[in-house]
Each structure stands twice: as structure tokens, then as C-alpha cells.
Amino acid sequence: GNIIRSNAFADGDSGNSYLYELLSRANHSCAPTMSKRFEGNWHVATLRLLRPVTRHEFLTISYLSQDELERPASERRALLRNRFNFFCRCTRCVEEVDDAR
């Protein structure tokens, strides 16, 4: 159950969850380099770059919705901890916390 909870993508309309061999391994960032889109009743997942990336930059997606990404770092981290059991240390979260100090 934890593998699906942590790695599947949920279709809010049908309630179904889907595992993708490669996409389900993508790492999260609150400043992702890629967006994801599901097509054909979720049978196809398409990734698109959101901006140019440097040669050694990680390719990441966001595990949060757009509305959730607009929340402060403390709230985003709490959501990620509760849903996926990890503490977000992405550049955006670290910078926001450092700026608040």
C-alpha cells in the first residue's frame, strides 16, 4: 500500500491511481523543471520542460497542485510530509526558510 500511496498518480475524477514505470520515479521540487500532463484516460503521461535547464540540473516534477505550490514553505513541507513521508529540501523551500530568518 505504501508503494502505491507514495508513487502513484491519482485521478481525482475517477478515484483511480496509476503507476508509471519512469514517471513514478521522478523527484519532487517546489520549483519543478517539468510539468506533467495525462492524456487518453491516463494511459499516456507527457512531460514538458517549464524553462531551460543547465547540463547537470535535475529534472523534477511537483507532487503538489498549483494551488498548494503557492502556499508558504512550512505548509508545503507539511503537506509533503503527510502525503509522501519526506521533508522537502528543494532549493525553493530552503531559500524561503533562509529568507524568513
C-alpha positions in Angstrom: 0.0 0.0 0.0 2.8 2.5 0.8 4.4 2.0 -2.6 1.2 3.0 -4.4 0.5 5.8 -1.9 4.0 7.3 -2.4 4.4 6.7 -6.1 1.1 6.6 -7.9 -0.7 9.5 -9.5 -4.4 9.8 -8.5 -7.1 10.7 -11.0 -9.4 13.0 -8.9 -12.4 12.4 -11.2 -12.4 8.6 -11.2 -10.6 7.9 -7.9 -8.2 5.5 -9.8 -4.5 5.6 -9.2 -1.8 4.9 -11.8 1.8 3.8 -11.6 4.2 4.8 -14.4 7.4 2.9 -14.7 9.6 6.1 -15.2 7.4 9.0 -14.1 6.7 7.3 -10.7 10.4 7.6 -10.0 10.6 11.3 -10.7 11.7 13.5 -7.8 9.8 16.4 -6.4 10.6 20.1 -6.3 8.5 23.1 -5.3 10.2 24.8 -8.3 9.9 22.0 -10.8 11.7 21.9 -14.1 8.9 19.9 -15.8 5.2 19.8 -15.9 3.2 16.6 -16.3 0.0 16.0 -18.3 -2.1 12.9 -18.5 -3.9 12.0 -21.7 -6.2 9.3 -23.1 -7.8 8.3 -19.8 -4.4 8.5 -18.1 -2.8 6.0 -20.4 -0.2 8.4 -21.6 1.9 10.8 -19.4 3.6 13.7 -21.1 6.4 15.8 -19.5 7.3 19.2 -20.7 10.1 21.5 -19.7 8.9 24.6 -17.9 12.2 26.5 -18.6 15.6 25.9 -20.0 17.8 23.7 -17.7 21.5 23.5 -17.3 23.5 20.4 -18.2 23.7 19.0 -14.7 20.4 20.3 -13.3 18.0 17.7 -12.1 14.7 17.1 -14.0 11.9 17.3 -11.4 8.1 17.5 -11.1 5.9 18.8 -8.4 3.9 16.4 -6.3 1.7 19.3 -5.2 -1.1 21.0 -7.1 -0.6 24.5 -8.4 -2.7 26.0 -5.5 -0.6 24.1 -3.0 2.6 25.3 -4.6 1.5 28.9 -3.8 1.5 28.2 -0.1 4.4 29.1 2.2 7.3 26.6 2.6 6.1 25.4 6.0 2.7 24.4 4.6 4.1 22.8 1.5 6.6 20.8 3.7 3.7 19.7 6.0 1.6 18.5 3.0 4.6 16.6 1.6 5.4 15.0 5.0 1.8 13.9 5.5 1.3 12.5 2.0 4.7 11.2 1.0 6.6 10.9 4.2 9.6 13.2 3.3 10.8 16.6 4.4 11.3 18.8 1.3 14.8 20.2 0.9 14.3 21.7 -2.6 16.0 24.9 -3.4 12.8 26.9 -3.1 11.9 25.6 0.3 15.5 26.1 1.6 15.7 29.7 0.2 12.2 30.7 1.6 13.2 29.4 5.1 16.6 31.2 4.9 14.9 34.4 3.8 12.4 34.3 6.7 15.3 34.2 9.2 
